Amino acid sequence: MNGVHDMGGMQDFGPVHPESNEPAFHALWEGRAFALNQAAGAWRKWSVDAWRHKFEALPPADYLRMSYYERWFAAVSELLVDSGLVTRAEIENGEPAPGYVKATPPLTADQVPFMLRSGAIASRDVRVVSRFHAGQHVRTLNINPTGHTRLPRYARDKRGTIHRDHGVYVFPDTSAHSLGEKPQHVYSVRFIAHELWGEQASARDAVYIDLWDDYLEPA
């Protein structure tokens, strides 16, 4: 996507100040928002890419104003309504709709440790021909999609070198919009800092970005 949601490499947002001994959650409600996302995701009504795209659908002013877990709560609320698991009225008033049918959640307490360890598995054991190989020079496409993509703006139309092939994974750009998984190879691509940031960048630095086949062309 193009917009404030793609903040990687964006200028004028100031330095990042790591918090010493930062806790996993700064407030009780943040842990609950995290748990709600995990439990709701177990229904398998949406993909992780569709979940990420909900962040990108937030109005820019709201996105910049919200804290990290506020965005999580906003995203899962919209997905719950879109999937038909709840109604918008139920979200707003916190009361079940008249005549609702109570369902048994698919995620049980004993399954939680495994889910937290494994996460959302996006790799696929299918035979797909790789277009590139380690050491090959490539260029990223200069795309400006209106939907979801994992190709950040600062890395578009840039020359890099294939570092390694990670294997076959779901393609986020189609998965986010229920257009199929379109599994393809993902590569670690090495970009020298000068290529991304210009001559002011250190000549010693490089950035490695994981990129899908459809983002790349031979250089």
MARVO-888280 format. One line per field, with one value per residue (C-alpha): x, y, z. Coordinates in steps of 0.1 Angstrom, whole numbers. Example, Ala and Ser with C-alpha at 12.3 -4.5 7.8 and 13.67 -1.06 7.14 Angstrom:
BEGIN
X = 123:137
Y = -45:-11
Z = 78:71
//
This chain:
BEGIN
X = 0:10:4:14:8:40:63:94:121:98:115:107:92:122:146:135:141:142:126:149:134:102:74:54:23:21:-15:-39:-61:-32:-28:-65:-64:-36:-55:-86:-67:-53:-87:-105:-79:-84:-118:-97:-121:-93:-56:-28:-25:-61:-55:-26:-46:-71:-44:-38:-76:-75:-79:-43:-51:-64:-35:-10:-30:-35:-11:1:-26:-53:-47:-49:-83:-96:-85:-99:-132:-136:-127:-152:-180:-168:-168:-202:-190:-206:-227:-215:-243:-228:-194:-207:-230:-212:-245:-253:-280:-314:-317:-279:-265:-236:-207:-179:-146:-121:-91:-89:-66:-43:-37:-26:12:15:-3:20:51:41:23:6:24:27:51:37:50:43:66:71:99:122:129:162:192:217:242:219:214:177:157:125:94:82:46:20:-8:-40:-42:-18:19:50:73:81:82:118:129:110:129:161:190:199:215:198:213:193:161:138:114:78:53:18:18:5:-8:-34:-40:-50:-79:-91:-77:-59:-26:-5:25:59:95:107:143:165:177:207:207:237:227:238:212:184:193:218:254:248:244:274:293:297:260:235:199:184:147:126:109:85:91:64:83:115:129:164:188
Y = 0:36:58:65:28:19:36:15:39:69:102:128:105:109:83:51:50:14:9:-8:-40:-34:-56:-77:-56:-21:-25:-54:-45:-50:-86:-91:-76:-100:-129:-119:-118:-153:-168:-151:-161:-198:-197:-195:-170:-148:-150:-131:-110:-100:-91:-69:-52:-41:-20:-4:4:25:63:78:101:72:50:76:83:47:27:-7:-28:-3:-11:-48:-43:-22:-48:-78:-60:-53:-89:-103:-83:-90:-127:-128:-140:-110:-80:-44:-37:-65:-49:-14:-24:-55:-75:-107:-102:-117:-153:-158:-193:-199:-216:-236:-217:-238:-227:-244:-235:-266:-255:-220:-228:-245:-217:-191:-211:-219:-188:-186:-210:-195:-219:-244:-279:-276:-278:-243:-234:-207:-178:-168:-182:-172:-146:-134:-97:-85:-54:-48:-37:-1:-9:13:-10:2:-31:-50:-57:-66:-47:-15:18:25:-7:-3:0:-9:-32:-61:-95:-128:-139:-171:-189:-194:-218:-215:-193:-178:-146:-118:-96:-121:-137:-104:-100:-137:-140:-173:-182:-181:-199:-189:-186:-160:-148:-129:-100:-80:-42:-20:10:34:19:25:57:74:85:97:61:42:22:-6:-12:-34:-43:-78:-79:-110:-107:-128:-139:-115:-85:-92:-91:-99:-70
Z = 0:-3:27:63:71:53:78:72:60:62:71:98:124:147:162:178:215:228:262:287:302:282:294:269:277:292:304:312:282:258:268:264:229:220:234:215:182:188:198:169:144:153:135:103:87:75:67:84:53:54:91:82:55:80:96:62:59:91:84:84:113:134:125:137:168:179:200:188:204:197:160:168:185:156:130:147:154:117:107:132:116:80:87:102:136:153:143:144:170:192:189:199:228:241:242:221:194:201:191:187:186:210:193:209:203:182:204:238:266:261:224:233:239:206:187:203:194:158:148:114:91:56:40:15:5:-32:-62:-77:-100:-86:-110:-93:-76:-50:-64:-92:-96:-95:-96:-76:-95:-92:-81:-65:-55:-38:-19:3:-5:14:-10:10:-9:-1:-18:-51:-84:-66:-76:-52:-51:-42:-9:-3:-13:17:-1:-11:7:3:-17:6:-22:-33:1:17:-7:-9:-44:-37:-21:-53:-36:-48:-38:-13:-13:10:-12:-2:-10:-3:17:-10:-33:-9:9:-14:-10:25:37:50:24:49:54:37:42:36:26:21:-12:-33:-70:-82:-68:-88:-123:-136:-135
//
